[in-house]
Amino acid sequence: MAPAMTAPDTPLDKTFDPAAIEARWYAHWESHGLFRPARPAAQPFTIVNPPPNVTGSLHIGHALDNTLQDILIRYERLRGKDALWVVGTDHAGIATQMVVERQLEARQDKRTNYSREDFIAKVWEWKAESGGTITRQLRRLGCSMDWSREQFTMDPHFTTAVVKVFVDLYNQGLIYRDKRLVNWDPKLKTAISDLEVETREVKGGFWHFKYPLADGVTRDDGLDYIEVATTRPETMLADMCVAVHPEDERYASVIGQEILQPLTGRRLRIVADEHADPALGSGAVKITPGHDFNDFEVGKRAGIKPADMLNMFDAEARVVQTADGLVPDKYLGLDRFDARTAIVADMKAAGCLIPHVIKDKEGNETLHDAEPRTIQTPFGDRGGVVIEPWLTDQWYVDAETLAQPAIAAVKSGAIEIVPKTWEKTFFNWMENIQPWCVSRQLWWGHRIPAWYAEDGSVYVAETEAEAQALAGNKPLTRDEDVLDTWFSSALWPFATLGWPEENPPRHGEESLLARHYPNDVLISGFDILFFWDARMAMQGLHFMKEVPWRKLYLHGLVRAADGQKMSKSKGNVVDPLGLIDQYGADALRFFMAAMESQGRDVKMDEKRVEGYRNFATKLWNAARFCQSNGVGGSASVAAPAATSAVNRWIVGEVVETVAALDQALADLRFDAAANTIYHFVWDQFCDWYIELVKGSFDDETRAVAGWVLDQILVTLHPFMPFVTEELWSKLGDRPHELIVAQWPAPQAAVDPAAKAEVEWLIALIGNLRTAKNELGIAPGARLDAYLPEASEATRGIIARNPGAIDRLARLNGIHFAPAPAGAAMQVGAGDANIVIPLEGVIDIAAEKARLEKALAAAQKEAKSLEGRLGNPAFVEKAKPEAVEKARADHALHAAEAERLTTALARLG
């Protein structure tokens, strides 16, 4: 007997309108606290979101990242876990300070007109008024985050954690102050991280100069100078040596000798260092350790201490006097690029410029000051000016020491990186990690808890009073710098849960920290593997003595349709909110899941997004059809009893689908999971089950259809939360919302006999429809069919399903006898080869002629494209998108030729 079920509730609208349901349902979920229901006895499941900048707005990368997280959190919530998705924003030191400074500039005002405290107060005012844009946009995407515990990296409890970490690391000898090179932004006047540096191709020059040997020394070849080449002539004002390769015979006789720098008169030693490439230029390299990262290392190997390295620029990249006082006054105060022009001119006037010879097509030679070069040049992504490697005193973390436990955790499997291919990159970077510069020359951020006495002593403490006690009440001045935002966000997995203070239990819970650390999984773009992910691993293991998360899933980038990286300058940026407005959040989310294939980049395809909106519409219409036939929500988690083959078959399909979904999500194969539920809904349920039961909705079928529709809504919910919740609410009186329903537990098995029977019918109907289409026969044309040799199993299937064969296959029965003589087509189904006469159905000769003509055309196009693709000149030199299109066109024409060949074969 079929289980009782609730009666259909509110009739569904004829049209599926995403915009009408999204805002209503999100507000309901959030206001009723459904993003983290109180489940103190349940197994915890925890994700922390990569905190977006408080200045940010939702971009397509956020849409991918947060969709994947929401799929997992909704899935685990449906499985009954205490699912916590920690949400918050990053204070984004540089970005936020720039936003507020621009507002001041618009009023002809500036930061320096205010005290530090007054300016920071203005930043907090800005955050209160404008800092919530991206969190509102995450809601539009459907992200089921625990907003009641929303975090900000400048919240008081977070500041407490940041200060404690700094002080503890300092006292453990793992934070120190040092003079090293940093990426310096002369516009923002602060050090910046590698992530904030973008490399652009710039047309520049490669200048060659003579550096005379000192004291009348000559080389073995008689030359009294060494030729050096550089793309930055201005830095010669701070040259400290010249490097040659130790095995370069051209310079063996002068290693250890000195040269005279022509403009400064500085004596520079010639040193042997493998950094100098004998095959590049002259093989001699001028070394400016205070203004080049490679030169810095060469300088150290040459015995030059960082404290003694010369600095020729101020914070705005203008020329200043070096410590030895040898920079001529005429250059002081010049911008670096103006200095370049002046220095080249002066070297040329001194006869020390070696001109570059360029020959035209006729062989005529012209002399140029520099060899034209396209140079990979670093720019600040926010300041927009060329970054200057600058020697300055900064605070550093001993990343090498902190990296060791993180390396061991990945090697032991305590942290699993998915896809595994990223492990090699992780190890390569971590095993060669450099000191981490954590100080920034800003006002907005966590101020470094260090105080200085007049004698240069440094006192690091959590409060000024503690520092004063350490200093014996000497007058102290606090460090002006703030900490890099990556320093604070590295604490995100545990500081968001209340560390260093244990949260008092809430609603009888144990502390959040004890319950939800370690997190279960982190989902992140691969581009922040080192800036954020690795640093969380280091800090989590150091302070919590446990990994921050058990799995690290790295996804790819979302690229434009042609595979190019999205950028405003290219005009190919896609606005996710625009896609939501047009197609709905569910469609965009499903696109992201279906296209995310274990870390590969996702190519944006708006037609696919539209296709998934159509998918939601198909489900909507299927639910309307079921509702109109008396089908409502099921009252049973277990599958209802079923006797008919089609009902037993669809129950088994649910069992297989749920198992495949569980496996795909366990493996973090979002594409496989999305495609599994897509094909079940579209193919098995909408296209076949509903067609097969149409017109025969008895009590059993209503019970089974209602139960299956509920399973669809639950399993599709993590991907498409809005349409599924709306349908759930309209199909019956429910005791709870779908967001907190139970993940399917069919308590049923696949019925092999029912599966074989229905798949036989599907094959017959599908293959017959295909054959009709190939031969130009009207879909509704009724045909006769013959099956002279039928197995007992096949005879049974035909006998039990006359209605489906009549209504869907459009056959006037299947005769167990030989077919009449004449042209016929053959259609397979299971072990049966069914013969369908064509005499009088179509003009055989005309159809053959049509097919042969179309086949010749398809084969001709396929052959032409095959020849093109077989030409290495085309494949190697054509634009990638042109090659990709040619391959797609070839596949299309080849498939068409194969289809037409099959159609001709059907005619005999």
Secondary structure, DSSP 8 states (H G I E B T S, - for coil): ----B----S---SS--HHHHHHHHHHHHHHTTTTS---TTS-EEEEE----BTT----HHHHHHHHHHHHHHHHHHHTT-EEEEE-EEB--HHHHHHHHHHHHHHTT--GGGS-HHHHHHHHHHHHHHHTTHHHHHHHHHT----GGG-EETTSHHHHHHHHHHHHHHHHTT-EEEEEEEEEEETTTTEEE-GGGEEEEEEEEEEEEEEEEBSTT---TTS-SEEEEEES-GGGGGG--EEEE-TT-GGGGGGTT-EEE-TTT--EEEEEE-TTS-TTSTTSEEEE-TTS-HHHHHHHHHTT--GGGS---B-TTSBB---TT--S-GGGTT-BHHHHHHHHHHHHHHTT-EE-EEEE-TT--EEEESEEEEEEEEEEETTT-SB-EEEEEEEEEE-HHHHHHHHHHHHHHTSSEEESTTHHHHHHHHHHT---EE-EES-SSS-B--EEEETTS-EEE-SSHHHHHHHTTT--EEE---EE-HHHHHTTHHHHTTTTTS----STT---HHHHH-SEEEEEEEGGGIIIIIHHHHHHHHHHHSS-SEEEEEEE--EE-TTS----TTTT----HHHHHHHH-HHHHHHHHHHH--TT--EE--HHHHHHHHHHHHHHHHHHHHHHHTT---BS-SS-----SHHHHHHHHHHHHHHHHHHHHHHTT-HHHHHHHHHHIIIIIIIIIIHHHHTT---HHHHHHHHHHHHHHHHHHTTT-HHHHHHHHHHSS--SS-GGGS----------HHHHHHHHHHHHHHHHHHHHHHHTT--TT--EEEE-SS--HHHHHHHHH-HHHHHHTS-EEEEESS---SS-EEEEEETTEEEEEE-BTTB-HHHHHHHHHHHHHHHHHHHHHHHHHHT-HHHHHHS-HHHHHHHHHHHHHHHHHHHHHHHHHHHH-
